[in-house]
C-alpha cells in the first residue's frame, strides 16, 4: 500500500485546518479508505484527535476506518510517519499555528499541503508569512505540491470579488471549490460526524466536490 500524505497548514490560527482535516477524513473513510490523522495542533487544541474519538462511536459504517495520534515535536512526527508508512491509504496532518519548524517538516513530507484562509484582512496579511515559509521549503523540495483553500467564504458579491483579487495577487495554485461559511462544517465536528455524510444537502455536495478536487491534486 502506498500511503498518501495530505496536510492542512497555516501559520495563522483559526483558519479551519482542523475542521477541514476532520471532514476530509470522514469523506475518505466513507469512500472505503483507511486514514490516520496526525494531530500536531497541540498542546491545547487537538480538535481532529477529539473528533476521531467521537467518530469511532458514531455508529457510521465507516467509523472504524479512522485512527488518530497526537504529536508535539518534529521528531515525534517523523517517528509516527515512519511507523505507519504503508499501513493506511491516507495520512492527514493537522498542523499547529505559529510553529514554523514543525510546519516546514510537515510540508516537506506531504504529497499535498492545503493552505486554508478566509478573504479577510488578517488572514490575507498572514499569507505573506506563510508564502515566505513555503518558499523556504521549495528551495529544498522544488516539487512541493500546495493548494490554497478559500474557507469560510460568505456567498456575497464583495466576498467573491475579494477572492478573485487575492488569488490573482498571490498567483498560487488553489482548490477551485471554495468552502462557504456553512454552520454544518463545524457543527458536525462536535457530533463526531462529517459534512459529506451529513443530511444537509448544500454543504454535503460542496464538501464532496472539494474532496474530489483534493484527491485529484495528488493523483
N, C-alpha and C positions, 0 to 999 in steps of 0.2 A: 504494500500500500504506500503510495506517495502522498505524504501529508502536505496540504497547502496551508500557509500561514497568512492570516489577514489581521491587520492591526487597526485600531482606532487611536489616532494620535493627535494631540494638540497641547501646546504649552499653556493655553488658557483653559481654566476650568469652566464647567457649566455649558459646554458646547454640545453635549449629547453623546459623548463617547460610550458611556455605559449603556444608555438606552439603545443605541444602535447595535452594540455588541450583543446584548441580550436578545433583541428582536431578530437579529441575523442568526444567532444560534438556534432560536426556535424555528425559524424558516428552514434552516439546513436540516435540523432534526426531523421536521415534518416531511421533508423530501427523502428521508431514509439515510441521511449522512450521520456519522458519528462525529462529535465535537468535543474538544477540550477547550475550556475558557481558562486563560491565564489572566487572573485579575491582579494587575500591578498598581491599581488605583487605591493604594493604602497610605498610611495605616488606618485611616478612619472611615473610608468610604466602602470599598468592596461591594458595590451595588450589584455587579454582574455575578459575583460569587453568591451573594444572598438570593438573587433571583434564581440561580440554579437549584438551590435548596428547595425553594418553593415550587419550581418547575417539576422537580422529581416527585413531588406529592400531588401534582395537578390532576392526575388520572388520565392525562392525554396518552395516546398510544405511543407517542414519540418521547415520552418523559424520561426514558432510560438511556437516551442517546447522547445526553449532555453531561459532562463532568466538569468540575471547576477546581482550580487550585489558586492559592494566594502566593504572590511573591513580593518582596520588598526591594531586592537588590539585583543588579545586573548578573552577578554570579548565580543567584537563585534562578533567575530567568533562563540562563544558558543551561543550567543543570536540568531544569524541567523540560526544556526543548529537546535536549539530548536523550533524556529518559523516555520520552513519548513519541519521538520521531517514528513514523510508520505505524503507530498504534491507533491513530484517528484519521478520519478523512480530512478534517479541518482542525486547526488550532486558531482560536481567536484571542487576540491580546488586547486587553483594555489598559491603556497606558495612563500613568499619572500626569497631572499638570505640573508645570514649573520644575521638572526634574530632567534636565537636558541630557545627562549622561545615560540614564537607562532608556530614554526615548531614542537616542541615537542607535543604541543596540537593538531596540525593538524594530525600528525602521529598517535597519541593516539586514535583519534576519527575515523580514516579511516578504512574501511574494506580492503582497499588495498592502499599501498603507492608505487608509481612509483618513481624511483631514476634515472633520466637520466644523462648520461655523455658521453663524447667523448673519444676516445682512444688516447688522447694527454696528455703530461706531466702535465699541470696544472689541468686538470680535474681528472686525476688519483691520483695526490697528494692530491687533495681536498677530495677524497673519504675517506681518513683516518679520517678526522674530522667528516665527515658525519656518518661513521660507529660508531665512538665513541658516537655520539648523539643517533643513533639507539639503541645501547646497553643500554643507559640510559633509553630509552622508554621501552625496552624489560624487564627491571627489574620490572617495574610497570605493564606491559602488556605482559606476556610471549608469547601470541599467535599473536603478531604483524605480520601482513602479508605484506611483502615487496617484490618488484622485481626490480632488476637493469634493466635499459633500455639503450642499446647502441644506441646513437643518433648521426646523422651527420657522419656516417661511410663512408669512401671512399672505393669504391669497388676495392681494390688493395690487392695483396697478403700480403704485410707487415702489412697493417691495420688489416687484418683478423688474422694474427699471433699474433699481439699485443692484439687483442680482446680475443683470446683464452687464452693467458698468464694472462691477467688481471682477467678474470672470474675464472681461476684456482687459482690465488693468493688470491683473496678475498673470494672465496668459499661461495658466497651468491646466493640465487635463482634469476633467471633472465628471462626476456621475450626472447624466442628463436629468434623471428623475430627482427633483428636489423634494425633501420631506416637509410637508406642511406642519403647521402648528396645531396638530390634532391632539386632543387630550388622550386619545387612545394609546398613543405611543408610550406615554409614561404610566398611564393607568394600569396597563396590562402587566407592567413590571411588578407592581405591588401584589398582583394576584398570581404570580408565577405562570403567566400565560404569555402569548406573543401576538403581535399585530396581524401577521399573515394567517394565523389560525383563529382569529377572533371574529365575532359575529358582525361587527360594524363594517359596512362594505367599503367605504371610501379609503380609510387608512389601510384596510386589508389589501385592496387592489394596488394602492400606491406602494406599499412596502414590498409586495410581491414583485412588482416591476423593478423597484430599486434593487432588491436582492439579486434578481436575474442579471441586471447590469453589472453588479459587483462580481458575480461569478464569471461573466463574460470577460471581465477585465483581467482575469488571471488564467484564462484558458486559451 
